[in-house]
Amino acid sequence: MNYVEFGRTGVNISPLVLGTMMFGGRASAEDSYEMIDYALDQGINIIDTANVYAGSKSEMIVGDALKRNGKRNEVILATKVNGAMGDGPNDVGNSRHHIIEQCDASLKRMQVDHIDLYQFHRPSKHIAIDESLRAMDDLIRTGKVRYIGTSNFGSWQVVESLWASKELGLNRFVSDQSPYNMADRRIEREHLPMCQTYGLAQIPWSPLAGGGLTGKYAKGSKHPEGSRYADETDPKKQLRMSNTVVDIVDALVPIAEAKNCTVTQLALAWVMSRPGVTAPLVGPRTLGQLQENMGAIDVEIDPEVDEALDGVVPPGEHVAEYYEASFAPNDHRW
Ligand SMILES: NC(=O)c1ccc[n+]([C@@H]2O[C@H](COP(=O)([O-])OP(=O)(O)OC[C@H]3O[C@@H](n4cnc5c(N)ncnc54)[C@H](OP(=O)(O)O)[C@@H]3O)[C@@H](O)[C@H]2O)c1
């Protein structure tokens, strides 16, 4: 496996990140252990979770798996803070109070003494960035956290935070997570160039548009049973899964056939090949999906893929609504 530089950190990571949003929810603990062991055996060395995933079961499963296989020290372990962890007024967001409390809780749930990459899951627009940064900086100085990153920040918010870190002499963010796939190319406009300019690693989420780019959804037929978008009455899912996503797949099918790979692998390899992308986060629900996803590492992207895609979703455009499906209308985003 060819490892890639994780921004300016000096750490090298695998070209795919193992995302664990399904673990402990739609994937059982046993299936999740199996996927983690398989990924690490194949050379993946970075795992992403979050305090809120599957009611914290994802963090617990990841911690248990690393204890069982004894590979904790080989892994860059990433988790996140921001989402609501209770009903109280201080159980959410990027306040000093919540960050420090949740860092300790995540360490305990994962049974580890440090988090390699601690990320803000989302910005907190009512909390000054210097408060959040100071709390993160303290966690680095106490050894509980090694690096810090953002997720779902607007480009200006990332740059503001880099400026604040410089002004205040605090550790700066080293990475960002934003949605990026063939159906949503908005980060090409400003966010990816921003990451390149400031040396931030970009580890994009939903590289397969949540499964929409795998070829299993077809026009005129019911969404497959058990799939993420099976419920066609859910308005949030409707925003993400449209017929235009299927148009992309249709354009890719002949190219994938000629390359002897699957549409899933082509869509994933495309994200991996994009300038400014460090390594996409895959989010398998089954071992078979993970195995297919990992086949993307060997797929080369030719100009004909870009030509076919540009005809359906031009650079910087989108046909699936990731932010609209996830955020309140006036929330900050790029
Ligand atoms: N920072 C954030 O706000 C944020 C947001 C979302 C995700 N993430 C992170 O990013 C990771 C990846 O996101 P994602 O899960 O949305 O990624 P994704 O790769 O776009 O979608 C993954 C889903 O697609 C389907 N799938 C995957 N491989 C498949 C295959 N080979 N064949 C058929 N279906 C397949 C599965 O869903 P079904 O089988 O159920 O249909 C799977 O759960 C997450 O695990 C999480 O770590 C971060």
The ligand as an ORCA input file, in Angstrom:
! r2SCAN-3c Opt
* xyz 0 1
  N     -17.934     14.525      9.376
  C     -19.160     14.233      9.052
  O     -20.093     15.032      9.232
  C     -19.445     12.895      8.452
  C     -20.708     12.653      7.875
  C     -20.937     11.393      7.333
  C     -19.951     10.428      7.368
  N     -18.730     10.690      7.958
  C     -17.661      9.674      8.005
  O     -17.415      9.227      6.699
  C     -17.593      7.814      6.620
  C     -18.121      7.485      5.256
  O     -19.367      8.150      5.007
  P     -20.516      7.371      4.275
  O     -20.838      6.139      5.048
  O     -21.617      8.303      3.965
  O     -19.734      6.924      2.929
  P     -20.180      6.310      1.552
  O     -19.049      5.409      1.145
  O     -20.584      7.367      0.605
  O     -21.489      5.425      1.843
  C     -21.371      4.235      2.555
  C     -22.639      3.412      2.381
  O     -22.797      3.026      1.009
  C     -23.197      1.669      0.922
  N     -22.064      0.933      0.317
  C     -20.743      1.101      0.581
  N     -20.009      0.265     -0.179
  C     -20.878     -0.422     -0.930
  C     -20.715     -1.430     -1.910
  N     -19.504     -1.866     -2.252
  N     -21.841     -1.931     -2.497
  C     -23.073     -1.481     -2.155
  N     -23.290     -0.529     -1.224
  C     -22.192     -0.007     -0.616
  C     -23.479      1.220      2.355
  O     -24.810      1.559      2.699
  P     -26.050      0.511      2.601
  O     -25.497     -0.841      2.302
  O     -26.705      0.564      3.912
  O     -26.913      1.023      1.501
  C     -22.536      2.107      3.145
  O     -22.885      2.260      4.490
  C     -18.479      7.466      7.809
  O     -18.328      6.143      8.260
  C     -17.991      8.450      8.840
  O     -16.808      7.963      9.453
  C     -18.480     11.916      8.476
*
